[in-house]
């Protein structure tokens, strides 16, 4: 597990989350720790390295 920092697509605050590098492809919804709005997270890991990280807003 490693910490990854990014901006919330709703409130633009800097937040972080832990990424499990043992799972190559991940897609899930996580609430922002600041504004509590849902964020669609998509992560790709290749050979133990973060290949891509996308955080997109989900309209409510």
Backbone bond lengths (Angstrom), bond angles and torsions (degrees), N, CA, C in turn:
res aa  C-N    CA-C-N  psi(-1)  N-CA   C-N-CA  omega(-1)  CA-C   N-CA-C  phi
1 X - - - 1.452 - - 1.533 108.54 -
2 X 1.327 114.39 134.10 1.457 119.86 176.13 1.518 109.48 -134.37
3 X 1.336 115.50 147.67 1.456 121.17 179.76 1.529 109.58 -82.72
4 X 1.343 115.26 135.57 1.467 121.33 178.42 1.523 108.08 -125.90
5 X 1.325 116.78 130.64 1.461 122.47 -179.42 1.529 109.91 -101.89
6 X 1.342 116.80 141.21 1.453 122.18 178.16 1.522 109.07 -159.92
7 X 1.332 116.45 171.22 1.461 120.96 178.40 1.516 109.88 -96.12
8 X 1.324 115.81 136.56 1.461 121.29 175.66 1.525 108.13 -64.81
9 X 1.342 118.14 131.99 1.466 120.21 179.30 1.532 113.54 -73.92
10 X 1.330 117.51 -4.96 1.467 121.55 178.04 1.528 111.46 -98.08
11 X 1.332 116.72 -54.76 1.469 120.87 -172.97 1.529 113.16 -107.20
12 X 1.342 117.62 -7.69 1.463 125.23 177.93 1.526 114.10 66.32
13 X 1.334 117.47 12.69 1.464 120.61 174.59 1.532 109.69 -75.37
14 X 1.335 116.07 148.18 1.459 120.39 174.32 1.521 108.36 -75.40
15 X 1.332 115.92 126.47 1.460 121.41 178.10 1.525 108.06 -133.92
16 X 1.314 116.33 172.24 1.455 119.88 178.60 1.524 109.52 -138.85
17 X 1.322 114.21 159.31 1.457 119.90 172.28 1.519 108.58 -149.21
18 X 1.312 114.68 159.03 1.459 120.43 178.70 1.518 109.36 -88.20
19 X 1.327 116.04 134.38 1.456 121.90 178.42 1.518 108.61 -113.51
20 X 1.326 115.60 130.92 1.461 122.26 177.65 1.527 108.40 -85.54
21 X 1.319 117.13 106.57 1.466 121.96 -176.66 1.528 112.98 -75.47
22 X 1.326 118.86 -2.98 1.464 120.89 178.42 1.528 111.95 -86.28
23 X 1.346 117.91 -7.91 1.471 122.07 179.67 1.532 107.32 -109.50
24 X 1.354 118.57 114.54 1.458 120.85 -172.55 1.538 115.38 -66.33
25 X 1.314 118.47 -38.52 1.466 121.58 -178.93 1.523 109.06 -129.43
26 X 1.330 116.26 124.70 1.459 121.17 -176.88 1.526 109.70 -133.05
27 X 1.330 115.87 141.78 1.452 121.56 174.91 1.527 107.17 -148.24
28 X 1.321 116.06 121.95 1.452 120.15 -177.43 1.521 110.33 -159.14
29 X 1.319 116.21 169.03 1.460 122.51 178.24 1.517 108.31 -108.44
30 X 1.327 115.38 131.92 1.467 122.48 179.51 1.526 107.17 -131.81
31 X 1.321 117.42 139.48 1.467 120.49 176.24 1.522 110.54 -82.50
32 X 1.339 115.98 140.83 1.462 121.04 176.19 1.523 109.16 -62.59
33 X 1.326 116.79 136.15 1.469 120.70 -179.38 1.518 112.40 -74.38
34 X 1.353 117.95 -11.56 1.461 121.84 179.95 1.527 111.22 -99.61
35 X 1.344 117.48 -55.88 1.475 120.94 -174.17 1.527 113.36 -102.38
36 X 1.328 117.88 -8.21 1.472 124.81 176.85 1.529 114.20 68.62
37 X 1.329 119.01 11.03 1.458 121.12 175.73 1.521 110.32 -80.15
38 X 1.342 117.83 150.15 1.467 120.92 -178.03 1.530 112.27 -75.02
39 X 1.327 114.69 141.98 1.460 122.46 179.05 1.529 107.57 -126.64
40 X 1.329 116.62 129.13 1.465 121.52 173.44 1.524 107.35 -83.49
41 X 1.326 116.34 118.53 1.459 122.87 -179.08 1.527 108.66 -106.82
42 X 1.322 116.69 130.49 1.464 122.21 175.19 1.525 107.31 -129.73
43 X 1.336 115.48 125.61 1.463 121.67 -174.46 1.521 109.20 -130.50
44 X 1.334 116.04 140.01 1.463 122.06 171.89 1.520 108.48 -126.49
45 X 1.324 115.26 132.16 1.460 123.06 178.54 1.521 107.49 -117.39
46 X 1.320 117.35 133.64 1.461 121.34 177.64 1.517 108.94 -133.40
47 X 1.317 116.41 123.86 1.461 123.08 178.82 1.526 112.16 51.90
48 X 1.330 116.14 41.18 1.459 121.54 177.07 1.506 115.40 77.99
49 X 1.337 117.59 7.43 1.468 122.41 -179.66 1.526 110.13 -119.18
50 X 1.325 116.26 146.48 1.465 121.51 176.57 1.520 108.73 -69.92
51 X 1.323 116.04 113.91 1.463 121.62 -179.11 1.524 111.01 -88.95
52 X 1.342 116.98 -43.39 1.464 120.13 176.84 1.525 110.14 -153.07
53 X 1.336 114.22 150.06 1.465 122.12 178.35 1.524 106.78 -142.39
54 X 1.329 116.91 122.27 1.459 121.92 178.54 1.532 109.16 -126.34
55 X 1.319 115.73 132.63 1.469 122.20 176.13 1.523 106.86 -124.26
56 X 1.318 117.06 115.41 1.455 122.17 -177.32 1.523 110.63 -122.29
57 X 1.323 115.31 144.87 1.468 118.96 177.87 1.526 110.11 -71.84
58 X 1.306 115.09 149.51 1.459 122.55 174.27 1.515 106.03 -114.15
59 X 1.315 116.26 122.05 1.471 119.78 -179.88 1.517 109.69 -71.71
60 X 1.320 115.20 137.25 1.469 120.37 -179.24 1.498 110.37 -99.41
